[in-house]
Amino acid sequence: MAKNIVIAVASSGDAETIAAILLDAFREFEPLYTPGGFRATTPTAAEILARWPEGPSWIATIDGKAVGTAAAVDRGDEIYVRSMAVTPAARGAGVGVALLDAVTRFAIDTGARRMRLSTTPFLHAAIRLYERAGFTPQPGPLDLHGTPLFAMIKDLPTP
């Protein structure tokens, strides 16, 4: 992991930055999404603010530039990882690993028993990252406004 990656808990004032990261990260994949699926994957700052009470978000920076984000939805014994993204220019620098580590620490600290996420079958690098982090695909296809998805879960150590 690069030494200059900083992961910080985001504030509601970071909603515009988070929206910009998501759009930058997923723009190249837009043709693979349905219009509704892409829109749901790249929420506006107002949409991000509306879901702010559901759990924390993080922003990754390299040399002060925002390059990644992730959010967690606290569902009691399960943490749902949402809106994890790394900008194209920062991919391969360890940003995704650092973000996922931050969400995992949050999940463990809150006493969650597992983590869950959903991803599209065409985000190959993200799937490899999740698998290396201990997530396993779950049976049954899901759907995001017509864009195929599948779930992945990771059991967490129990105290």
TAUR-V589226 format. One record per residue. RES is the residue in three letters. BURIAL is # if it has 9 or more other C-alpha atoms within 8 Angstrom, else .. Layout:
BEGIN
<<RES:BURIAL> <RES:BURIAL>>
END
This chain:
BEGIN
<<MET:.> <ALA:.> <LYS:.> <ASN:.> <ILE:#> <VAL:.> <ILE:#> <ALA:.> <VAL:.> <ALA:#> <SER:.> <SER:.> <GLY:.> <ASP:.> <ALA:#> <GLU:#> <THR:.> <ILE:#> <ALA:#> <ALA:.> <ILE:#> <LEU:#> <LEU:#> <ASP:#> <ALA:#> <PHE:#> <ARG:.> <GLU:.> <PHE:.> <GLU:#> <PRO:.> <LEU:.> <TYR:#> <THR:#> <PRO:.> <GLY:#> <GLY:#> <PHE:#> <ARG:.> <ALA:.> <THR:#> <THR:#> <PRO:#> <THR:.> <ALA:#> <ALA:.> <GLU:.> <ILE:#> <LEU:#> <ALA:.> <ARG:.> <TRP:#> <PRO:.> <GLU:.> <GLY:#> <PRO:#> <SER:#> <TRP:#> <ILE:#> <ALA:#> <THR:#> <ILE:#> <ASP:.> <GLY:.> <LYS:.> <ALA:#> <VAL:#> <GLY:#> <THR:#> <ALA:#> <ALA:#> <ALA:#> <VAL:#> <ASP:#> <ARG:.> <GLY:.> <ASP:#> <GLU:#> <ILE:#> <TYR:#> <VAL:#> <ARG:#> <SER:#> <MET:#> <ALA:#> <VAL:#> <THR:#> <PRO:.> <ALA:.> <ALA:#> <ARG:#> <GLY:.> <ALA:.> <GLY:#> <VAL:#> <GLY:#> <VAL:#> <ALA:#> <LEU:#> <LEU:#> <ASP:.> <ALA:#> <VAL:#> <THR:#> <ARG:.> <PHE:.> <ALA:#> <ILE:#> <ASP:.> <THR:.> <GLY:.> <ALA:#> <ARG:#> <ARG:#> <MET:#> <ARG:#> <LEU:#> <SER:#> <THR:#> <THR:#> <PRO:#> <PHE:.> <LEU:.> <HIS:.> <ALA:.> <ALA:.> <ILE:#> <ARG:.> <LEU:#> <TYR:#> <GLU:#> <ARG:.> <ALA:.> <GLY:.> <PHE:#> <THR:#> <PRO:.> <GLN:.> <PRO:.> <GLY:.> <PRO:.> <LEU:.> <ASP:#> <LEU:#> <HIS:.> <GLY:.> <THR:#> <PRO:#> <LEU:#> <PHE:#> <ALA:#> <MET:#> <ILE:#> <LYS:#> <ASP:.> <LEU:#> <PRO:.> <THR:.> <PRO:.>>
END
